[in-house]
């Protein structure tokens, strides 16, 4: 059997040592303990077959199946059965039963076979007779008494073993009792007395290490086993070899491979194995065990008091039920929670629908009375069938408030839908529903708001819906309709003669006017002068915090696109990301992140996007795809691409495409941003056909609509055509983007920088004056903006088209500037152009230095196309480098590769030095080089970087400065 003895060498050594001592006249008792499946039986089998037991009389039995009468020395009979003393007439002539040993017969023969019942008065002669029998045995050779499942042993047998050991003296005797730690002894008092023996040695079998579990996995699966698979298997099995073997067999039966992908299946299969046994378990237990299991399945992890109240039993019975369920591994070992979701489903399947609904309603009342948060109570109410009752509506409405305030809009949507089922005319609830939906699905929110606007007769109510309609429209560029709706609401509010204080009327009018200003600025994000006038008014005095966040984010983006002031851009953006109080909306954070990214504040941009994604916005109502999540992932992919973290960018871009359906959601058109981001990353990796397929599947954005997406689309297509060798089409697309940006007043040098590629292509075509003009245009924009990346790109554009020493001087400046910026990919590109320029001047040595840096840096970024180009140039310059493939290890030298492999295997620096016959300092130098080239922080993620470059392990792979 796989894993029967794996990882138990130390325990075997202890047993062999006690056997050796017993053979020398030092008797002993070993209490071998461990949970079911921990390998007790396999260890005993290995011990009994070993050399220390070959010259011993070994009597081995199990207390769990020795006799039908466990009260009459069943354990003794299980142990001594191999002697044949209970056979037909065997006791009359057997030499072991001479003298006082004949008094052992009542224990050796069950009453039905001629034995006599043993009572307390007649116990001593029997105990002494059994003792004499063992003395006769030890006179011949040393004796080992090995009893498995000793927790099931009867009281008489345990008392005899205690009697025997107290009189063992110098007998060559070893007693081994193996028992399950999770099982209560049948004879607790006698067991406790035996454990108190001074001869006793406790040998507890603990969980196996990850390496041992990996060894078991390799016994079941031929071929290599991925470390991630082994790690997950060890965690789910808890280091229990029996559980691990069952899991492995089930996984193999299901066709799961022992790789990183298969690791994701381990937990599910483990839970299913336990879940399959749940119905039979509950059927064989007392009814209150089932009641407690159902209470845990309904309530989740909770106090014994609450579980008992829901199950209708005392706290003592709850504890007893938890003990039973833990023995079956249905409950976690350290808390009152079911071990797996599959176990929970299996328990709930044993309850009919009406009873389950009753329990959930009782659970909600119980938690409400205990003062638990409203959303915790409402989670049970969401699962109830039918229209919510009035008391339920109150709790659901209260639950939606904190959920919305903590920016969990998908949760608030579910609560508010249930509220509106019971009270469809609840205007505040409908408005809050639209606010919550705007995060996950703005198109669905707009549909909700349009319906509310059509149905609203009160002008104030209509005005509130109009404000939310406007702010939601910002996310989907639906500003034309929003302006019309706001104007109609303003006209109606001004014309109406409303009762009530003027202050409320003025506040609502201010909100409408502020919303209109936001929509106007977003729509005309265009002509620079009008935008700057509006920016002066934007965030200052909006009537509520949400609008101030929206205004500050929009001001940051428009200031960045205007290309005039990094400081003002960052100040506006920080007003969104760093302001205490209610969390900004996802849309505000994404907009602020875009502005921070353009200002070289990449860490701030990633922090803002991580906040959006950390909210768990897995989707809108019903768990559908989330608009906000898709946009945040797309934007983070673009930021990561700029940082040169291509594998991470690829993972995010793919997740963004998966998060947004092809046909949009809620009736809107699908956003092109996820596909644009993925196509841009694939182009960096040299996967041009797939990138072109993605771009062909995008409906080109209109220049007067989503203007940012329009320019990103043009530059993405241009980069792809240039990479594919179609310079003419690339130039046309870039010049079209330049004209459109000029018309829109966009003057940021790093947003869709058309001028860099255009100047390069024009120079190649021999149109030098036009190339210089494009580079000069970019240089002017870069001087106004002033970021290291922008200035470095400007120097790169000029240097790439300037021949001789002046060009090399400009490229030197570009390399210095870009190396100090977060743009590692652009830095690698500058090193490539520098190497090419030096090669053209005849400086092959200098060229090789820069080309090697370019290849290493591009490869560590995951920019395979750039890395391969740099490698080809390096070879032209007389250098040598391995072929660039998808493995990051290709950029390592032979020595660095050996050092990295040993580090992945867990060797220390000193062990690596000994293996390679070098000094520890040399190993440290090589490892530093490995970390730099692979873009990892120390040994964290080293294995993934070497063997799985496309894995999204980049969350853990820190970028090396």
N, C-alpha and C positions, 0 to 999 in steps of 0.2 A: 504493500500500500504506500502511495506517495506520502512523504512527510512523516512516516511512522516513527523515525528516530532522529529526524533533522533537528539540529540545534540543541541536543541534550547531552553533549559530551561531558560537561561539568557535572551534571546530575549523575551520570553513569559512573564517573570517577568517585563520587561520594559513596554510591552503593558498593562499588568494588572495594573501596577502602574499608567499609564496615564489614563486608564479607571476609576480607583478609584478617581483620581483627578478630572476628568470631572464630575463624579457623585456628587462631592462636590462643583461644581460651578466653576471649573477652566478649561475652555475649552483648547483644545490642538490639535495639528496636528502632526501625526507621518508619516514620509516618510520612508517606508520600502523598501529597495533596495537589489538587488542581481541578479547575472546572472541567465539565464534560468536553471532550474533544481536545484537551490540552496535551495528550500524548502519554498518559499514565501507562496504558496497556502496552504501547509500543516500547516504552522505556523498560518495563518489566521483562518483556520478551527478549530484548537485547541483553539485559543483565543476566537473565537465567541461561542464555545461550553462551555467555562469555566464559573465559578461562577460570575466573574465581569460583564459579559454581560447579565446575566439572567434577571435582572431588568431594562434593557435598551431596547429602540426601536432600533433594529439593521437593517439597510438598507445596503444590500450588493449586489454589482454588478460588472461587468467587462466591461471595456471600449473597449475591443477588439471585442465584439460581440453585442453591445447594440443596434445599429441601422444601417440602410442602409445609413443614412445621417449624417456623423460624424461632420458636421459643424453646426448643429442646435440642440445643447444641448443634444447630444447623451449620454454623460456621466451622465447628470442629469437624463435623462429618465431611464438609466440603474440602477441608485441608487434608484430612487423613484418608480420604477415599482411595488415593493411589496405593495405599498399603494393603488393600484387600481384606481388611479386618472385619468388614460387615458382610462378607460373602457367605454362602451356605456352609455352615460348620467351620468357617475359617477361624473362628475365635477359640474353638476347642483345643486346637493343637498349635496355634501360632506362637512362636517363641517370644514375640514381643509382649505377649499378654501373661507372661509368667509372673508369679508373686503378686504384689499389690497392684500391678498393672491390670489384673483382671477386673478390678473395680471400675475400670473405664468403660466397660461394656454398655451400661445404660446410656452413655453419651454417644456411643458408636452406632447403636441400633435404634432407629425410630420405634416408637411404641407399637406400631402396627406390625413390625417385623420381629417382635420379641423383646424389644427394649422396654424398660420401665420408666414411667414418668418420674422426673427428678424434682423433688421439692427442696425447700431450704434445709430441712433437717438432714437429708441424705446427700447434700451437695458436697461436703468435704471429702468423703471417700472417693467420689467420682473425680473431683479435681485432683486429688492426690494420685489416683490411678492413671489419669492422663499425663500427669507429671512424670510418673515412673515410666510410662511408655516412651516418652520423649528421651528420658535418660538412657533407656535401652538403645534407642536409635543413635544417640550421640556417642555411645560406647563403641559403635562400629565406625562412624565417620561424622564429620560436622553436619549440622542440620540447618536448612533454611526453610522457614515457614512463611509463605508468601500468600497473602489473602487480598484479592482485588475486591472493589466495591465494599470496603469494610464499613462504610457508613450504614449499610443495610444489615450488618451483623447483629445477631441476637445477644441478649444480655448475658446468658450463661457462657457463651463462647468467649465474650470479651472478658468476663471475670476469670475464666480459666487462663487466658493469656496473661492477665495481670498476675495471677497466682504463680504461673510458670516463671515469669521474668523476675519476680521477687525472690525466687529460690534458684535462679540460674547459676549463681556463684561463678565458677570457671567453666561452665559448660560451653562447648563450641557450638553456639546457637545464635542464629540471626532471625529475627521476626520482622517482616516487612508488611505493613498495612497500607494499602492504597485506597484513597477515598476521594469523593467529590466534595469540593469546598462549598458548593451551593446547596448541597443536600444535608438536611438535618439528620443526625445519627438516630437510628431506631431506638437505641438504648443510651440516652444522653448521659445519664449518671455514670454508667459503667465506662462509657467512652472517655469521659472526663478523667476518671481515675486512671485509666490506662495512659492517657496523654501526660499525666503527671509523673510517670515513671522517670527515675533518674537516668535510665539507660536510653531514653528516647532522643532521637535526632529528627527534627522536622525538616523535610525536604519539599519545598513548595515549587511547583512548576509554574513559572511566570510566562508571559507572552513572548513569542519568538521575536527576534529582531527583524528589521526589514530585509537584511541580507539573507536570513534563513528562510523567510517567506519567499524571497526571490528564488532560492534553491528549490523549494517545493514547486514553484511555478514552472521551473525548467524541467522538473520531473514529469509534469503533466503535459506541457507544451514543448514539442521539439523545436529547436532553433532559438534565436535570441528573444529575450523578454525585455521590453522597454522599462527603464527605471521608473517612469511615471506610472506605469501599470502596476509595478511591484509596490510602489509607495501607496497607491490607492487600495490595493488588495490588503496590505498590512493594516491600513487604517480601518477598513470596513470589517475585516475579520478580527480585529483587536489582537492580532498576533496569535490567534488560536489556530493550530495546524489543522484540526479536524474541520473547522469552519472554512479555512482557506481551501482545503482539498474539495469540499462540497461545492464551494463557489467556483473553483477552477473547472471542475467537471461540468457544472451547469453552463459556464461560459463557453467551454469548448463544444458542448452539445448544441449551443445556440449559434455556433460559427463565429464567435467573437475572437479577434486576434489579440495577442498580448502586447499591444502597442499603445501609443498615447491616446488614440481614438477609442480603443477598447477599454481604457481606464475609466472613461465616463460611464461605462455600462456596469461597472463592478458594484457600485452602491445599490443600483436598482435590482440587480439579480440577488444580492444579499438580502435585501428587504423582502423580495418575493419568496425566497426560501423559508424565511421565518413566517411570512404571512400564510403560506400554504398549510402550515401546521396549526394556525390559530383556531379554526373551527373545531378541530378534534380536541385541541387543548381545552377550549371553553366547555365543550360537551362533557369532558371528564372531570370537571372541577365543580365545586359547590356553586350554586346560583349567584352568590354575592361576588365571586371572582369575576363572572361575566359582567355584573352590574358595575363593578369598579373599572373594568377594562373599557366598557362603553362610556363611562363618565370621563375617563382620560381622553378617549377618542373625540368626545364632544367638546370638553373644556380645554384640552391641551394640557401642557404642564401647569400645574396649579398646586395649591396647598392641600394637605390631607383633609383639612376641615371642609373645604369646598368640594373636593371629590366625594367625600363621605356624604355631604348634604345632597349632592345631585344623585348619587347612587342609592341613597336612603339607608346607609349602613354606618356603623360606628367607626371612629378613627382606628381602633385596634384591628377591625376587619379589613380596613383599607390597607394597613401595613402588611397584614397577612397575605392579602391578595397581591400586593406589589412583590412580595417575596416569591410567590408562586410564578408570577409573570416574568420576573427576572431570571428565574431558573430556566425558563423556556426561551430566554433572550428576546422576549416580546417587549420588555420594558428596558429602558436605558439603565445601566448599572449604578449611575450616580444621581439620578433624579427621577421624579414620577412623570416620565414622558415615554410614549411609545417609541420603539427603537427605529421605526422607519415609516414613511408615509404609506407604503404598501400594507404594513401591519394595521395602520389606522383604517384603511379602506376595508380590510378583511374583517375587522371588528365591527365597523358600521354596517357591513353587509349582513350581519347576523340580526339586525334590528329592522322591524318593518317601518314603513314610511311614516305612519301616524305616530308611532311611539317616538321616532326620531325627531319629528317636528315638535312634539310635546317636550322632549328633553332639551331641545335648543331654545325654546321659549323659556323654560325654567332656568336654563343656564344664563340667559340674558337678564332675567329678573334677579337671579342670585348675584351676578356680578354688579348689577346696578345698585342693589342694596348694600353691597360691600364697598361702594364708592369707587369702583374702577372707572377709568377713563371712558367717555362715551363711545369712542371709536372701537374700543375693545368689546363693549357690549353690542354695538351695532353689527360687528362682524358676524354674530350669531343670527341677527335679525335678517341679514341679507340672504340667508340660506332658507328662510321660511317660505313656504308656498302661499299664494293668495295675497289679497290686499292687506297691507299693514294695518294693525289696530291703532287707535289714537295714541296710546302710551308708546307704541313702537315708533310712530311718526315723530314724536317729541325727541326720542333718543336718536333717531336717524338724522334729524335736523341739527341737533347739538353735535353729533359726530362729524358732520360735514364741515363745521366751522374750524375745529383744530386741524383737521386733515388738510383743508384748503390753506390755512395759515402756515402749515409746515411744508407747503408746496408739494402735496401728494395729490395732484388733481385727478388722477385716474380713480383713486379711492373715493374722493368727494363725488365724482360723477355717479358712482354706483349708489352711494347713499341718497343723493338727490333724486335719482330716477325713482327710487322706492318712495320717497316723499311725494313726488308728483303723481305716482300711481294712486295714492290715497287722496291727495288734494291737488288736482290739476290746475286750480286757479291760484295757487300760491305764487305770486309774482316775485317776491324776493328769492324763493327757491329756484325759480326758473332762471333768474338773472345770475345767481351763483353757479348754476349748472353750466350756463354759457361761459362764464369766466373759467371754470374748471376745464371744460372741453377745449377751450382755446389753446391750452398747452399741448394736449395730446393730439387733437384733431380740429384745427381751426375751421376747416370746411364744414364739419358737422356743427360746430358752434355757430357759424354764420347762418346755417339753415335754421337752427333753433332760434336765433335772434330775428331772422326775417319773419318767421312765423309769429313770434311774440310781438314784433312791430305791427304786423297786420292786424293782430287781435287787440292791441292796446287802444283804449279809448281815452284814458286819462293822459293829459299832455306831459305831466311830470313822469309818469311811468314810461311813456314813449321816449322822453328825453334820456332817461337812464339807460334804456335799451340801445338808443342811438349812440351813446358814448361807448358802451361796450362793443357795439358793432364796429365802430371806427377803430378802436385799439386792436380788435381781433383782425380787422382787414389789413393792418400793417404787416402781419405775418405772411399774407398771401398776395400782397401787392394789389389788393382790391380797392384801391383808393378812389377811383371814379365814383363808384356807387356810394362809398362812405361819405364823400363830400356832399352828395345830393341828400342823403339821409340826415346828415347833421344840419344842413341848411333848412330842411323842412322842419326838423325838431326845434331849431332856434326860432324860426318864424312863428311856429305855433305857440311856443312858450312866451314870446314877446307879445303876441296878440291876445293871449288869454288873460282874463281877470281872475287871478287865483286868490283864494282865501289863505290866510296864514301869514307868518312873518316874512318881511322882505328879505331877511338874511338867507333863508332857505332858497328863495327864488334866485337871489344873486349867486349863491353857490352853484346851483344847477346850471345857470347861464354861463358861469365861469368854466365849469367842467366841459360844456359843449364847445365853448370857444377854444379852450386848450386842446381838446381833441381835434378840432378842425385845424389848428396850427400844426399839430403833430402830423396829421394826414397830408397837409399841404407840403410840409418840408420833406416828408418821405417821398411824395410823388414828384416834386420838382428838385430832387436832390441833385441837381442839374446846375444851372447857371450859377457861377460862383458868387457873384455879388448879391443876388437876392437871398441865397442861402446864408451868407454871412450876416445879413440883416436879421433874418429869422433866428439864427443861432444866438444872437444877443438876448433874445426873449425866451428861448426854449425852456431850460430846466428851472429857472429861478423861482417862479411863483405858481407852480401848478397846484391845484387844489388838493391832491392826495399823493401819497407816497408812490403808488403804482405808476401814476402819470409822471412823477418826477424821475422814476427809474427809466421809463420809456423815453422821456425827453433827454435825459443825460446820455443814454446809450445812443440815441439817434444823433445827438450833438457830437459825441465822440466819433462816430462813423463819418459824418459829414465833414467834420474838421480834418479827419485823416484823409478822406478822399480829396479834399481841397488842397492838401499837401503843403500847408503853411506852418503848422506848429505841432511838433511832437508833444511839447509840454501840455498844451491845452487838450490835445487828444487824450493823453494819459489821465489828466485831471478829471475830464468828463467820464472816462471809462471807470476810473477808480470810484467815482461817485455812485456807480452801479455795483461794482464788485466788492467794495470795502465798506459800504454804508451799513451800520447796525440797524436792527429793526426787522420788519417783515422781509422775507426773502424776495428778491426780484423775480420776475417771471422768467421762464426759460428763454423767451424771445429777446428780452432785454440783455440777458447774460450772453447769448450768442452774438448779438450785435456788438456788445462791448468787447467780446473776445476777438471779433474780426478787427476792430480798431486797434486793440493792443497788439495783435499779431503784426499789423502793418507798421507799428511803432517799435518793432524789435523787442517787445515785452512778451516774449513767447511763454515764459513760465506763468505770467499772469493770465494769458489767454487760455493756457491749458487748465489752470486752476478754475477759471470761470466755467469752462466746458465740462470739467469733471463734476462741478456742482450740479449742473443740469443732469448729467448722466447718473449721478449718485442718488438722485431722487427715486430711482426705480421706476421711471416712466416706461414700463413695458408695453404700454399701449393705452388706448382709450377704452371705452366701454366694451366689456366682453373680452378684454385682453387683446384687442386688435393692435395693428401697428401704430406707432406714435410719430406724428409729424415732427414734433420737437426733438425727439430722440434721434430721428434720422438726420435732421439738420445739424444737431450737435455733433454727431459722429462724423458727418461730412466735413464740418469745419475743423474738427480735431484732426482728421486725416490730412487736411491741407496744411495745418500748422506743423504736424509731425513730418510731413514731406519736406517742408521748408527747413526743419531742423536736421534733416538727413536721417531720420528714423523711418526708413522705407518699410521694413517688415511690420512695424506698428501701424504705420499709415495704411498699409494694405489691409490689415485686419480690420481697422475701423471703417475703411471705405466699403469693404465687403459687407460688414455688419449694417452699414447705412443703407446699402442697396436692398438687403434682406428686410430691413425694418419698414420700408415704404413700398406698397404694392404698385404694380405696373399701372393700374388704372386710377391711381389717386385714391382718395378716401373721402367719403362724405360728399362725393359729387364733384370734387375739384380735380384739376389736372395734376399729374404726378410731377413732383419737383425734379428738375434736372440735376440738382446739386450732388446727390449720391453718385450718380453715374459719372458726372464730371470729375468728382474727386477720385473715383476708382480708375477712370481712364487716365488721369494725370499720373497716378502712381504706377500703373502698368506701363506707361510710356517710359518712366524712369527705369523700370526693370527690363526694358527691351521687349516686352510682350506686345508688339505693335498690332497684330491681327485682332487680339482680344480687345485692345483699347479702341480700335476703329469700330468694331462691332458695337461697343457701348455707345460711342458718339453717334453712330448712325441710328441708334434707337432713340435718340433724344430729338424731340421737336425743337428746332432752334428758337431760343427765346427772342421775343420782339425787343428791339432796341428802345422802344418807348414804354416797355413794361418793366420786367425784372432786369433793370439795366446792369446790375452787378453780374448776374448770371450770363447775360449776353456777352460781356467782355471776357469772362472766364471761359465761356464756350469757344469764342474765337481764338483765344491764345492756346487753349488746349488742343484744338484742331491744328493750329499752326505748328506747335511743337511736334505733334504726331507726324504731320506731312514732312517736316524738316528731317525728323529721325528716319523717315522712310525714303529720303532722298529726293523728295518732290519740293525743291526750293522755290519754284515759281508759285505754286499754290500757297505755300507757307508765307511767302512775302505778301501775297495779295490779302490773306487773312489778317496778317499783322498790321498792314497799312489801313485796312478797314477798321480794325480795333482802334488804331491811333486817331483816325478821323472821328470816330464815334466818341472816343474819350474827350477829344477837344470840344466837340459840340455839347457834351454833357457837363463840361467844366471839371472833369476828373483830372487831377494833377498830382496824384501820388505816384512816385517813381517805382514802387515795388508792387502795386496792385496791377495785375495784368501787364507787366513791363514789355510792351510790344517792341519798344525801340532797341532793346538789346539784340533780339533775334533779327530784326529788320536790318540793323547796321551790319551785322555779320553776313547776311545773305547778299546784301547790296555790294559789299566789298568783294565777295566771291564772284559776283556777276560783273565786276569791274566798274561799277557805278560808284566810284570813290567819293565824289562830292555829296551824293545823296546819303552815303553811309556816314560820312562825317557829320552831316546835318542831323541825322537821326541820333547819333551818339551825343552830339552837342545838346540836343533837346533833352535827352535823358540826364545829361550832366547838370543842366540848369534845374531840372526838377529835383535832382538829388541834393544839390546845394541848398535849395529852399527847405527840403525836408530834413536833411542832416543826419540821418541814421547811418551807422557803420555799414550796414548791408547796402543801403542805397548808394553811398559814396563808393563802396567797393565795386558794385555792379557798374557804376558809371566809369570808373577807372578801367574795369575789365573790358567794357564796350569800346572805349577809345584805344586801349592797348592792343586789342585783338586786330584792329584794322590799321595800326601804325607800325610800319616796318622798322627794323634795325634797333639801335640802342634806345631811341626815345620810346619805342613800343615796349621794350623790356623794362624800362624805368616805370612806365605806367602800370605794367602787369605786376611789378614788384609791389607797387602801392596797393593794387587790387588784392594781392595775396595777403598782405599785412592787415588790410581793413577787414576782409572777409574772415580771416582767421580769428579776429577779435569779435565777430558777430556770431549770433546763434545759427547762421545759415551754413551748415557743414557741407551740404550738397553744392552750394555755390562756391564754397572754398575749394572743394575738389575740382570743380570745373575751371577755376582760376589757375590752380596748379597745373592742370592739363594744358591750358592755353600757354602758360608760362614755359612749360617744357617744350612745347611745339615751337615757340618763338626762339628759345635758346638753341634748339636743334637747327633752326633755319640760319642762325648766325654762326654755326659751327661749334658751339660749346656743347659737345656731346655729354661730357661729365655732368655739367650743370643740368642739362636736359634730363638725364637719367634720374638725377636726384628728385626733381620736381615731378617727373612722370611716375616714379615709384610711389611718391607720397599721394599723387592723384589716384592711382590704382588702389592703394591700400585704403585711403579715406573713402573713396567711392564704394569699394566693396564692403567696408564696415558699415556704410550707410544702407547698403542693399541696392544701390543704384548700379545694377549690373551692366546696363548699356554703356554708361560712362566708364565703368571700371574696365570693360573689355577694350574700349577705344584707347584708354590710357595704356593698357598692357601692350596693344599692338604698336603704339608709338614708342614704348619703352624698348621693345625688341628691335625696332628700327634703329634706335639709338645705341644698340649694342648691349642692352641689359637682358636679364633673364628673369622669368616669373612663371609660375605654374599657370595652367589654363584656368580662366575664371569660370566657375560653375556656380550652382546654387548653394554649395557648401561654403560657409565662411572659413573653414579650415584651409581653403586653397591659398589664402594670402599669408599663411604662416610658413616659416622656414621649417626644415625637417626637425631641427632641434626644438623649435617652439611647438611643433605639433606633438612631439614626444612628451614634452613638459606638460602640455595641455591635457593630453590623454591620461597621464598619471595623476594630474590634479583632479580630473573628472572622476577617476577611480577612487578618490579619497586619500591619496598619499599625501603626507606632510612634505614641506619643503626639504627637510633633512632627508626623508626617504627618497624623494626625487633626486636629490644631489647624490646620494649613495648609488642609486640605480644607474645614473648617467656618468658617474665618476667626475663630477664637477663640484664646485663649492656652492654653499647655500646662497651666497651673494649672487652667483651666476644664475641660479634658479630664479631668484627674486627679479633679476633684470629681465630674464626671458618672460616670466609671468607678466611683468609690467607691460612688455611689448605685446603679449597676447591680449591682455585686457584692452589695450589701446586699439589694436587692430580690430578686435571683435566688438568693440563698443559695449563692454560689460563692466560691471563694478565688482572687482574681486571675483570670488568663485560663484557669486550669485548668477544663475542663469548661464553658466559657462557651457553646460551640456547642451542646452537648447540652442545656444549660439553656434555650436560646432555642428550639430546634427540636424537641427530643424529650424532653419533661418526664417521660414514663413510663419512659424508659430507666434501667436500674440503674446509671447513671454516678455515682450518689450515693456509691459507695465512694470515688470520687476527688473528689467535691464536698465540700469542708470546710465545716462550718457556721460562718457568720460570727457572732461573739458579739453 
